[in-house]
Amino acid sequence: MLTFTFTLATMNKKITRPIRVLVAKVGLDGHDRGAKVIAAALRDAGMEVIYTGLRQTPEMVVNAALQEDVDAIGVSILSGAHNTVFPKILQLLKEKQMDDVLLTGGGIIPDDDMKTLNERGVGKLFPPGTTSTEIASYIRQWVNEHRNF
């Protein structure tokens, strides 16, 4: 009975540890400067950041997210493969019952494609020129609203 009461009390708490974000470059896209800048900015905003490096598969990204117990995945994509990469990551997150992990990202993604991906369950997508403060604020707000510990 004591454990049950503790579990209920724990479930109603807001996150008290640093937010964990996995920053990933998926596919053959070899331009990672933006991803590294965002990773550093999120770290400066007080988040724990895991950067996967270049040429990751969606499976590698989701497995790393599971192992690292992240709150959010941020995918940087410039290759034009966003309509393949984001749905595949969403599918894998659902298969692993990780529906409470934010999938967000940014790069060269046309507005119409951003809208379609948002409708499919991808979080806010950020175009070039978005401030790191806006990205960090969005992640922090989403995690505080959707992840209870």
C-alpha positions as CSV (number, residue, x, y, z in Angstrom):
1,M,0.0,0.0,0.0
2,L,2.8,2.4,0.8
3,T,4.4,1.8,-2.6
4,F,1.1,2.6,-4.4
5,T,0.7,5.9,-2.5
6,F,4.3,6.9,-3.4
7,T,3.7,6.0,-7.1
8,L,0.6,8.2,-7.3
9,A,2.5,11.1,-5.6
10,T,5.4,10.7,-8.0
11,M,3.2,10.7,-11.1
12,N,1.7,14.1,-10.2
13,K,5.2,15.8,-9.9
14,K,6.6,18.0,-12.6
15,I,10.0,17.2,-14.0
16,T,12.7,18.1,-11.5
17,R,15.8,16.9,-13.4
18,P,17.3,18.6,-16.5
19,I,15.3,18.0,-19.7
20,R,17.1,15.5,-21.9
21,V,17.2,16.1,-25.6
22,L,18.7,13.9,-28.3
23,V,19.9,15.9,-31.3
24,A,20.2,13.8,-34.4
25,K,21.4,14.0,-38.1
26,V,19.6,11.2,-40.0
27,G,20.5,9.8,-43.4
28,L,23.3,11.0,-45.7
29,D,23.0,14.7,-44.8
30,G,26.6,15.6,-43.8
31,H,26.1,19.2,-42.8
32,D,26.0,19.2,-39.0
33,R,27.0,22.8,-38.0
34,G,23.4,23.8,-37.3
35,A,22.8,20.7,-35.2
36,K,25.9,21.4,-33.2
37,V,24.9,25.0,-32.6
38,I,21.5,24.0,-31.4
39,A,23.0,21.3,-29.2
40,A,25.2,23.8,-27.6
41,A,22.4,26.3,-27.2
42,L,20.1,23.8,-25.5
43,R,22.9,22.8,-23.2
44,D,23.4,26.5,-22.4
45,A,19.7,26.6,-21.6
46,G,20.2,24.0,-18.9
47,M,19.2,20.9,-20.8
48,E,21.2,17.6,-21.1
49,V,22.0,17.1,-24.7
50,I,23.0,13.9,-26.4
51,Y,24.3,14.4,-30.0
52,T,24.2,11.3,-32.1
53,G,26.6,12.5,-34.8
54,L,26.2,12.1,-38.6
55,R,24.5,9.5,-40.7
56,Q,22.1,7.9,-38.2
57,T,19.2,5.7,-39.2
58,P,15.8,6.3,-37.7
59,E,16.2,3.0,-35.8
60,M,19.5,4.2,-34.3
61,V,17.9,7.5,-33.2
62,V,15.0,5.8,-31.5
63,N,17.2,3.2,-29.8
64,A,19.5,5.9,-28.5
65,A,16.5,7.9,-27.3
66,L,15.2,4.9,-25.4
67,Q,18.6,4.1,-23.9
68,E,19.2,7.7,-22.8
69,D,15.6,8.2,-21.5
70,V,15.2,11.4,-23.4
71,D,12.2,13.8,-23.2
72,A,12.7,15.1,-26.8
73,I,14.3,14.2,-30.1
74,G,15.4,17.0,-32.3
75,V,16.2,16.1,-35.9
76,S,18.2,18.4,-38.1
77,I,17.5,17.7,-41.7
78,L,18.7,19.5,-44.9
79,S,18.6,16.7,-47.3
80,G,14.9,16.8,-48.3
81,A,14.2,13.4,-46.8
82,H,11.9,14.9,-44.0
83,N,8.8,13.2,-45.4
84,T,10.4,9.8,-45.0
85,V,12.5,10.4,-41.8
86,F,10.0,12.0,-39.5
87,P,7.1,9.5,-40.1
88,K,9.6,6.6,-39.7
89,I,10.8,7.9,-36.4
90,L,7.2,8.5,-35.2
91,Q,6.3,4.9,-36.2
92,L,9.3,3.5,-34.2
93,L,8.4,5.7,-31.2
94,K,4.9,4.3,-31.2
95,E,6.2,0.7,-31.6
96,K,8.4,1.2,-28.5
97,Q,5.5,2.9,-26.6
98,M,7.4,6.2,-26.4
99,D,4.4,8.3,-27.2
100,D,5.4,10.8,-24.5
101,V,8.7,11.8,-26.2
102,L,8.6,15.0,-28.3
103,L,9.7,14.6,-31.9
104,T,10.7,18.0,-33.2
105,G,13.4,19.4,-35.6
106,G,14.3,21.8,-38.2
107,G,16.1,22.6,-41.4
108,I,15.1,23.0,-45.0
109,I,11.4,21.9,-44.8
110,P,8.8,23.6,-47.0
111,D,5.8,25.1,-45.1
112,D,3.3,22.7,-46.6
113,D,5.4,19.7,-45.5
114,M,5.8,21.2,-42.0
115,K,2.0,21.4,-41.8
116,T,1.5,17.8,-43.0
117,L,4.1,16.5,-40.6
118,N,2.6,18.4,-37.7
119,E,-0.8,16.9,-38.5
120,R,0.8,13.4,-38.4
121,G,2.1,14.0,-34.9
122,V,5.5,15.7,-35.3
123,G,6.0,18.6,-33.0
124,K,6.8,22.1,-34.1
125,L,9.4,22.3,-36.9
126,F,11.8,25.2,-37.1
127,P,13.1,26.8,-40.3
128,P,16.5,28.4,-40.7
129,G,16.8,31.6,-38.8
130,T,14.8,30.5,-35.8
131,T,16.4,31.7,-32.5
132,S,17.8,29.1,-30.2
133,T,15.8,30.8,-27.4
134,E,12.5,30.0,-29.3
135,I,13.5,26.4,-29.7
136,A,14.5,25.9,-26.1
137,S,11.3,27.6,-24.9
138,Y,9.2,25.3,-27.1
139,I,10.9,22.2,-25.8
140,R,10.7,23.3,-22.2
141,Q,7.0,24.1,-22.5
142,W,6.1,20.9,-24.3
143,V,8.0,18.7,-21.8
144,N,6.5,20.5,-18.8
145,E,3.0,20.0,-20.3
146,H,3.4,16.3,-21.4
147,R,6.0,14.6,-19.2
148,N,5.1,14.0,-15.6
149,F,7.4,12.3,-13.1
